[in-house]
Amino acid sequence: MTDFAATRRAFHLPSGITYLDGNSLGPMPLAATDRVARMMADEWSEMLITGWNKAGWYVQPRKVGDRIARLIGAGPGQVVMGDTLSIKVFQALSAALRLRPGRRVILSDSGNFPSDLYVAEGLARAVGAELRVVAPEAVEAAITPDLAVLMLTEVDYRTGRRHDMAALTARAHEAGALALWDLAHSAGAVDVDLTGADADFAVGCTYKYLNGGPGAPAFIWTHPRHADAAQPILQGWMGHDAPFAFDPDYRPAAGIERMRVGTPPVIALAALDAALDVWDGVSLPDLRARSIELTQAFIAGVEAECPGLALNSPRDPARRGSQVSFRHPQGYAVMQALIAAGVVGDFRAPDVLRFGFAPLYNGLDDVDRAVEALARILRDGTWDAEKFHHKAAVT
């Protein structure tokens, strides 16, 4: 059994705050401060450029990638870190398109994170492909024989709706297409199994449920059957077969290494590596069971105590990730009032109050405090104060 009391103690959680926004940014692991300080004092400061070899900075993207692999159902040597999630989406999508010559259709859904759709739209325009976007529930029916790539985010960022990865991947394969999955709201939140689902490509960020810190690097996975054939359009120095030969002509490295682009963010990877220590000994089935316990309790509490809110997430936990959202006509102001009361969730346009439950540090006590504060704000009408209606740059 996973000791979730111990994992909670591994984080700095500010006093008086109930934090239900780990689906946007995870809290700081206590070990990260010392790990980054040690890296700067003992490695960067003393080793200077020799740290690439002496401290292992050059191989860090693969070492950290191997630690994430266990959490997403991947194998050793199949995941590499670096760059941003949008860059990794671009790489994976362009590589998938090249593996299906003669097909030009990319299929996604309207619940996908807009940035993924922006990347796909730009790529499609550049290479003469077509991006088709359908409602989430219409995806399976829209998988047709002209499809090249199915590109989906497993867990919807607004509703928490969870796609059936295995079923949709199988359907894509039946149609002769490839399946690319964005795990931004899955990795560290649910029991992902890329190998079991037979997915083709996957990408994800590490600053949400994996707690790597603001701007933490993204990861990319390629199924081994594609690893030595995948050719992303964006190819860079670190993805070359011999980066330090400085050959003017590009020759892709073997396997997942070809998905590296630029110089790895060594300090950020040190913080992420410390964050991943918390996952040692965590059982993914235990994680999933606790996620369901927390989200079910929250839905029950809100529906009993908070009239005026409408559930915006699937009621069936099998169809939901580790977040719950409710709708309110003045959702932004309600959320600002809730944050002022010490319960931190977030708002998504046009009217969604979103709450992320991270089993590593959230418990039923957080559920109770959040329900009580939300019920009080709605009952007293404190959300309608002018200050709560003023929108900041980041909502």
N, C-alpha and C positions, 0 to 999 in steps of 0.2 A: 504493500500500500504506500502510495506517495504521501509524504509528510508535508502537507500544504501549510501547516503552521511554520515549519522550518523555511520553506521557500518565501513565505511572506516576510520573515525576519531578514531576508537577504536584500530587501529593498529599503531605500529611504522614502518613507511615505510621510509627507508633512503633517504635523500635528493639527487636528481639528478638520482635516480634509477627508472626505469620502471620494476616492478617485475612481470614476467609471468612464475614463476616456483613454484607456490603454489601447483601444483600437485606433487611436490617432497618434498618440505618443506614449510609450511605456515609461514608467518612473525609473529613476536612476538606481541601478544595482549598487549596493554599498562597495563592492569590490572594484567598481570601475574607477573610482578616484585614485586609489593606490596603483592600480594597473597602469593607468595612463601616466601618472606621475613617475612611476618606475621606468616606463618606456622612455620618457623624455629625459630623465636624469641619468639613467644607466646606459641607454642605447643611443638616442639621438645626440645627447650632450657629449658623451665620451667616445662613441664609436664613429660618429659622423657618417661619412658615406660608406664606411666598411660595414655598417649595420645591415646593408642589404644581404651580405653573406653571413656575418657573425651572428646577427640577431634573427636571421631568417625572414627578413621583411619580404624578400622576393617570393618566397613560397607561402607566405601568410594567406593569400587569397584561397589557395587550395586547402590549407590546414583548417581554416575557419569554415570553409565550404563543407568539409567532411563532417564537421560538428552539426551543421544545419541539416545535412543529408538524413541523419537519423530521424529528424523531426518531420520530414516530408515524405518518408517512404522511398528514399533514394539510397544508392550504394556508395561506397568509398570511391573517390576519384571522379564523381559525376557532377559535382556542384562546385562552382567557382564564384568568388565575390568580386565586386568592383563596380564603379560608376553608379548611376541612378537607375531607378526602376524603369523610367521611360526609355533610357538607352537599351536596357536589357529587353524590353518589349520590342523595340525596333530590331534588335539583333535576331531575336528568336523568330519574329514574324517574317522578316526578310529571308532568313534561312529556310523557314518552312515553305515559303512561296517558291524558292528555288528548287526545293525537293519535289515540287509538283508542277513541272513545266507543262504548259498547255492549259493549265487551269488558272483563272485570274480572280476568283471570288473569295473574299474574306467574309466570314459570317460572325457577327457579334450580337449583343443584345443591349437594349436601352437601359438596363440596370448596370451596365459596365461602368467602371470609373471613367469619367470623361477624358482624362489624360490618355488612357489607352486608346480610346476612339480617335483622339486627335492624332496620335502617332500613326494609327492604322490609316486614317484619312490621308495624311501627308505621304505615307509610303505608297498607298494605292495610286495617288495622283502622279507620283514620280515614276512608277513602273508600269502604269497602264492597267492597274487592277481595279476591282470594284469592291467597295465596302458595303455590305448589306447589314442593316441593323433592324432587329425585330424585337418584339416584347419577350421578356424572359420565358414566359410560358409557351411561346411559339417557336423556340429554338429547335426542338427536335423535328418538327414538321418542316422547318426551313432547310434542313440538311439535304441537299439535292446533289445529283451526280456531277454538277459543274463546280462544286465546292473544292477549293484548294486547302483552306485553313479555317478551322473553328477556333475562334479566339474568345475566351470567356474568363471572367473573374469568378472564382468558385463561390465566394460569399459576397453578396451585394452590399456595397458600402453604405447604402441608406437603410435598406429593410432588413438586412441580415439573411435574406433568402439564400439558401444553399443549393447550388446545382448538384445533380447526381453525376459526378465526374466519370465514374466507370461506365454508366449507361450512355452518356452523351459521347464519350470518347469511342465507345464501341460502335455507336451509330455513325460517327464521322468516318471511322475506318471502313465500315460497310460501304460507304459512299465513295471510298477511295481518297478521303481527305485526311489531313493531320489535325491533331488537337493541341492547342497551346493554352495553358492555364496560368492565370495570375493568382498567386497565393497571398496577396497583400493582407487580406483579412482572414486567412486560413492558417498560415504557418504560426505555430505557437498557440493557436486557439482551438483547433479541431484536429481530429485524427486523420491527417492527410496520408494517402498511400499512392504515390505516383506510379510506382512499379506495379502494384496490384491493379490499378486502373488502366495500365498500359498506355499512359499519356505519352506524347511525343516531345513536348517542350514545356518548361515551367519557369516562371520568374516570380520574384517576390521582394518585398522590402523588409528591413530588419529593425526599424525604429518603432514599430507598433507592438505587437504581442511578444516580439523577441527582445525588446528593451535595449536596443543598441545605441540609443541616443539620437538627438535631432540630426537629420541628414545622414544617418548611418547608411553604409553601402548596401546595394541590392545584390541579389544572387540570381544565378541562372543555372538551369538543369537541362541537359539534353539526354534523351534516352540513348543507351549505348548503341542501339542499332543505327542511330543517325550521327553519332559523335564524330566519326571520321569522314562524313559526307556533307555535313552542314556547312554552308558557306554564307555567313551573314554579310550584308552589304557593308556594314560598318566594321572595318577591320583595322586593327591598330598595332602599334609597336609590340605590346606585351603579348599579343596573340600570334606573333610570328614564330615560326619553327626555331629560329635562332636569333632572338632579339639583338644580341650583342655582336653579331656578325655585321650588323648594319647594312644588310643587303638592300639595294634600292628596289628590288622586286619582292612583292609579298609572297610568302610561302606559308600556308596555315600550319600551326602547331597541331600535334596529335590530340584527338579527343576534346575534352571540355576546355583545354588550355586555349584553343583558338577563339573562345568567347571572351577572352581578356582583351581590353582595349588599351587604356592608358595606365599610368603609374598608379598603383594601389594606394588608397588613403590609409597610411600605416597607423596614424594615431587613432583614427576612427575604428579601425579593425582591432586595435588593442582594447578599446572600450567594449566593442561587441564581443570579443573573446571572453572578457570578464563576465559579461551578461550571460553568455552561454554556459558558464560554470553552474548557474542556478538550475539548469536543465538536467544536470547529471543526476540520474536516479529517478527522474520524473517519468512515470508511465503514461503513455498517450491515451490508453483506455481510461485510466483514472482521471486524466485531464478532461476528457470529453464528458465523463459522468458528472464531474463537478461543474462543468460549464452548464450542462442541462439542469442540474439542481438549482444553480443560481438564477438562470434566466427564467425558469419556470416559476420560481418563488417571486421574482420581480413582477412578472406578468400578473400573477394572481394578486399580489399586493396592490399594484397600481389599479387594476380593474375593480378591486373592492373599495379602495379609498379615494380614488381620483376621478370623479365623474367629469366628463368633458374631454377626456382623452380617448383617442381611437387607436387601437393596436395597428401598427404598420408593418409588423413582422409576421412570418408564418407561425401559426399556433402550434403546429406539430414540430417538436424539437428536432426530429430527423431531417426536417427541411430548413433548419435554421443554423446559423453559425453561433458565435459566442457574443452576439450583440442583439439588443432589442430596441426598437424604435416605436414611438407613439406620435400621433399627429395632434396638433392644436392650432387653431387659426392664428394665434399669437405665439407661435413656438419659439421664436427668437427671444422675445421678452421673458417668457417663462423660464427658458434655460438660463438667461443672465441672472434672473432672480434666484434660481436654484444654485448657481455657482456662487453668488454672493452669500448664500446660506451655508456654503461649505460642501456642497455636493457637485462634483465636477463631471458633467457630461458634455455633449456638444450639440450644435444645431446644424442641420442641413436643409438648404432651400428646397421647397418653399415654406414648409411648415413642420419639419420633422425634428423631434427631440430624440437624440440618439444616445444610447448607453451601452458601453462595452464592458463585458465582465471577463476579467483575466483571472483564471483559476489559481495562478501562482501566488496572487496576493489579495484577491477579493474573497470575502466570505459572506455568510448569511447576515452578519451584523451590518455589513455595508448595504445589503438589500434593505434591511429594516430602516436604517437611517435615511436612505434615499427616498423610500416610500413615504416616510413620515414627513420629511421636508417638502416633498412635492405636493402632498395633500394639504399641508398648511399653507403653502404659497397660493395654491388654487382656491382654497377656502377663503383666505383673507384678501385675496386680490392684490397682494403686494407686487405681483409681476407687472402691474399696470403703471408703476412709477415711471416718470419720464426718462430717468437715467437708464432704465432697462431696455428702452426702445432704440437707443443710440447704437448704431452698428459700427463696430471696429473694422479695421482692414481685414483681419483674419476672423472668420465667424465659425 
